[in-house]
Amino acid sequence: MLNLGDANALLEETTQQLSQSPALTPQASISLIDQWITPLGEAENTKGFASQLQELKTLLSGNPEDSAVQTLLAQLADGLTEFSSQVGPEGEMSSLMTALASALRQVGGTSTAENK
């Protein structure tokens, strides 16, 4: 299980990698996803994220349809935004999750308004 410092560092690293240009390759994305699946699968309130990341990993391993990847990224971003509001405003965790959700939407080519 990740401690708070490691989780914050991984959130920052993930957001930075997603925000870089050019976009991550499927292989680089899978490597990044692998860093998240186990820790997220250990806590009851984050198992859904681990499941969605496993689904995204499976999509990226084959010939993914852009629309399927975009849909899954939007779902992850929406879930992360909701989860960040439950964490509370104290500390930097909430803002790091919000930044990651924004990066996921950017990579997926969606906005919050498009998902509603």
C-alpha positions in Angstrom: 0.0 0.0 0.0 1.2 3.5 -0.9 1.9 5.9 1.9 0.7 9.5 1.6 4.0 10.8 0.3 4.4 8.1 -2.3 0.7 8.6 -3.4 1.3 12.3 -3.8 4.5 11.7 -5.8 2.8 9.2 -8.1 -0.2 11.5 -8.6 2.2 14.3 -9.6 4.3 12.0 -11.9 1.2 10.6 -13.6 -0.3 14.1 -14.2 3.0 15.3 -15.6 3.4 12.3 -17.9 -0.2 12.7 -19.2 0.3 16.4 -19.8 3.5 16.0 -21.8 3.6 16.3 -25.5 3.7 14.0 -27.5 1.2 11.8 -25.8 2.2 8.6 -24.1 2.5 5.5 -26.1 0.3 2.6 -25.3 3.3 0.7 -23.8 4.3 3.7 -21.6 0.6 4.1 -20.6 0.5 0.4 -19.5 3.7 0.9 -17.5 2.1 3.8 -15.7 -1.2 1.9 -15.2 0.8 -1.0 -13.6 2.1 1.4 -10.9 -1.5 2.1 -9.9 -3.4 -1.1 -10.1 -2.1 -2.9 -7.1 -2.2 0.0 -4.6 -5.7 0.9 -5.7 -6.9 -2.7 -5.6 -5.9 -2.9 -1.9 -8.5 -0.4 -0.5 -12.2 -1.0 -0.7 -13.0 2.6 -1.8 -10.6 2.5 -4.7 -11.1 -1.0 -6.1 -13.4 0.5 -8.8 -10.5 2.6 -10.1 -8.2 -0.5 -10.2 -10.9 -2.4 -12.2 -11.2 0.5 -14.7 -7.4 0.8 -15.0 -7.2 -3.0 -15.7 -9.9 -2.5 -18.4 -7.9 0.4 -19.9 -4.7 -1.7 -19.8 -6.5 -4.5 -21.7 -7.8 -2.0 -24.3 -4.3 -0.6 -24.8 -2.7 -4.0 -25.1 -4.7 -4.7 -28.2 -6.0 -2.5 -31.0 -8.1 -0.1 -29.0 -10.9 1.9 -30.5 -10.4 5.6 -29.7 -13.9 6.0 -28.6 -13.6 3.1 -26.0 -10.4 4.6 -24.6 -12.0 8.1 -24.5 -15.1 6.8 -22.7 -13.0 5.0 -20.1 -10.7 8.0 -19.6 -13.8 10.2 -19.1 -15.2 7.8 -16.6 -11.9 7.7 -14.7 -11.8 11.5 -14.6 -15.3 11.8 -13.4 -14.8 9.2 -10.7 -11.5 10.9 -9.6 -13.2 14.3 -9.4 -16.0 12.8 -7.2 -13.4 10.9 -5.1 -11.3 14.1 -4.6 -14.3 15.9 -3.2 -14.6 13.2 -0.6 -11.0 13.5 0.5 -11.5 17.0 1.7 -9.7 20.3 1.0 -6.9 19.7 3.6 -3.5 18.9 2.2 -2.6 18.6 -1.4 -4.2 15.3 -2.2 -7.5 16.8 -3.4 -5.8 19.3 -5.7 -3.5 16.6 -7.1 -6.5 14.4 -7.9 -8.3 17.3 -9.6 -5.2 18.0 -11.7 -5.0 14.3 -12.7 -8.7 14.3 -13.6 -8.1 17.3 -15.8 -5.1 15.6 -17.5 -7.2 12.5 -18.1 -9.9 14.6 -19.8 -7.3 16.4 -21.9 -5.8 13.1 -23.1 -9.2 11.6 -23.7 -10.3 14.7 -25.5 -13.4 15.3 -23.4 -14.6 18.0 -21.0 -16.7 17.8 -17.9 -19.7 19.2 -19.8 -19.4 16.6 -22.5 -19.7 13.8 -19.9 -23.0 14.9 -18.5 
